[in-house]
């Protein structure tokens, strides 16, 4: 049996000197076209195949301004801003390895918003998250920028004024409006690890591998959120966009070892990719939605609802979700139900019985027992703004996928009341993925 001593007994153990990396520099990969301001599709390709790239730490840098359609700025007091989360700029994202499609993410904004609400702590959102234009919506999620409200009463010719906190105050929208006002330049840094599982899970350097990132722009009506009645057809005019990726150089000893391994060695790469699916517009209270059939094994599913009047419009906030007065919900994979005891909840005022689904939401981001940083979503905010329903499908009978090697995924639910307006259902699925990394003639090849 191996004996491991506590670190404080290692009295005379010398410190570890980590000096295997001689160079670590971010290099800019510009969009393949010269002028990005008029593009709706963007492509970035790593150029130097002889260099060691570290895509896990790379990011897209976007610079632009919120303007009228005639390229003039709005007045400083105009109630207009970009929506929360800089990934709202993009509708779709693709990652290719040596021109082979590795990952594809649709509805980037909703997908990355769900993941960020689950995984990011409140501390992170208030600090580093703001570089990605993350200023979480609060209040009722609308455009109210009045932090306080004053009420006046008159009795016996005496007017009494009382100032109190405004429950509908949206701090996130207010802060984003300040960033975007008067045509100010907005700079947004978007780590690709927030959208591609390969970048998030594979923290390795690659040489001889061509990495390609393709992005499809969203409609301005899904990028900008403003109060009703604002004229000028707002737009987000992008002036610059580039991909920054670290280029590394090892010391001679490390380089000799790596070059020897790259002659013939191989290993496995494991990561979780994500795909976002959206239903057609619905208005029924008991829909059964067959989401997809996949040859990848799902690990987790996240389901959110959103009224259709929140998308494709300047006056709808597509960064917040709706609970739809949900009563019960479960998913089926190859006719196997998750969870076995389906989720039941009641969002009715004065009842507010949804602790089980909130608990599952916290467990998804390992926040349930995290007393140091915790979740950025409170119990009340879960109902009013961010109801995200999490399904852990990673534990199951081994024969669940053995018959066909495929998984048929279906969602079943029941709402307490028949909706009076159309809604979409979004389902974000995380899949287990596997690839083979091979060394060939001093370079690398990835077999998907």
C-alpha positions, 0 to 999 in steps of 0.5 A, a space after each residue: 500500500 502506498 503511503 502518502 504524507 501530508 504536505 506539511 511533513 515534507 520539510 526538506 522537499 525542494 520546491 518544484 521548478 516549472 520552467 518547461 515553457 520558454 514562450 507563451 504568447 497570444 497571436 491574433 488570427 484575423 477573419 479571412 475577409 478584410 472588412 467584418 462590418 458587413 459580414 454575417 458569417 465569420 471564419 478564423 483559421 490557425 495558420 502556422 501548423 509547425 507551432 504549438 497551439 493551445 486552443 483551450 485558452 483562446 478567445 474571440 475578441 469583438 469590438 463594435 458600437 450600438 448605433 442607429 441604422 444611419 450609423 449615428 449614435 443614440 442619445 445618452 439617456 436612450 433606454 437601449 443596450 446589448 442583451 446579457 451575454 456577448 455570445 448573443 452576437 452569434 446564432 451558430 458556432 462551428 469548430 472544425 479540426 483539419 476541416 472535419 466538423 468537431 462541434 456545432 452549437 445552434 442558438 448560441 445565446 440561449 445555450 451559453 446563457 444556460 451554461 453560464 447560469 449553472 456554472 458561474 458563481 456570483 463572484 465570477 459574474 461580477 468580475 471576470 464575467 463582465 469582460 464577456 458582457 455578462 451583466 445578469 438581468 434582475 427585477 422582472 428582466 425588463 428595461 426598468 432602470 429606476 433603482 428607487 421609486 417614490 410614492 406620495 400620499 396626501 392627508 390633511 393637506 400634508 403630502 408625505 413622500 416615501 422612497 423605497 427600492 424598486 422591485 422591478 429594477 433591472 441592474 444588468 440592463 442598466 449597467 449594459 446601457 451605460 457601457 453601450 451609450 452614446 455610441 461608445 466602443 464596446 469590447 467583448 472577450 468571448 472564451 471559446 471554452 464557454 461554447 465548445 466542450 473540446 476547448 473546455 475539457 482538452 487543455 493540451 497543445 497541438 502541432 500540425 493540426 488546423 483549427 477552424 472556428 466559424 460563426 454565424 451572426 445573429 439578427 440585431 433584434 436578438 442582440 439589442 434590447 430596448 424600451 418600446 418606441 425607440 426609432 432608428 432601427 438599432 444595430 450593433 456595428 462590428 468594427 473588429 473581430 479576431 481570434 486570439 490563440 496562445 502559441 507556445 514553445 517548450 524548452 529543449 528537453 521537453 521538445 525532444 520528448 514531445 518530438 519522440 512521442 509524435 513519431 508514433 504515440 497515440 492516446 484518447 481524448 475525452 470531452 463533452 460537446 453541447 448541442 442546443 435544440 428548439 421546438 416549433 412554437 407551441 401553445 398546448 399544455 401537455 406537449 410531447 416533444 421528440 427532441 433528437 436521435 443521436 449516436 452520441 451518449 447524452 450526459 446531461 440535459 437542460 430544458 428552458 421555456 421562452 415565450 416567442 415574443 422574447 425573440 426576434 424583437 428589440 423589445 423582448 429579452 431573450 436572456 431570461 426564461 419562463 416557467 410556464 406554470 409547469 406542473 410535471 416534467 421528465 425525459 425519456 431516452 430509448 423509453 427509459 425515464 429520467 428521473 424515475 420519479 418525475 419532477 413535480 413543481 408548483 410555481 403558483 403565487 403563495 405556493 412556490 413549491 419548486 425546491 426539487 428542481 432548484 436543487 437539481 439546478 444547483 447540483 448541475 453546477 456543483 453549487 448545492 454545498 458550495 458555501 464559499 461562492 455559491 450560485 448566482 441564481 437565488 430561489 426567487 430568481 429561479 422562478 422569476 427569470 431563470 427556471 432551468 430544468 436539469 436532468 442527469 442521465 449519466 447513470 443508467 443501465 449498461 444495456 440502454 444503448 447496446 441494442 441500437 447504439 443510438 439514443 432517441 430523446 423525448 421530452 414529456 411535460 404538463 403545464 397547470 394551465 393552457 398558455 395564452 401565448 406561444 412559447 418555444 422549448 429549448 433543450 441543451 444536451 451535453 454528450 460524451 465524445 471521444 477522439 484519437 490523438 496520433 503522432 505522425 511524423 512529428 505532427 499530430 492527427 486527430 481522428 474523430 
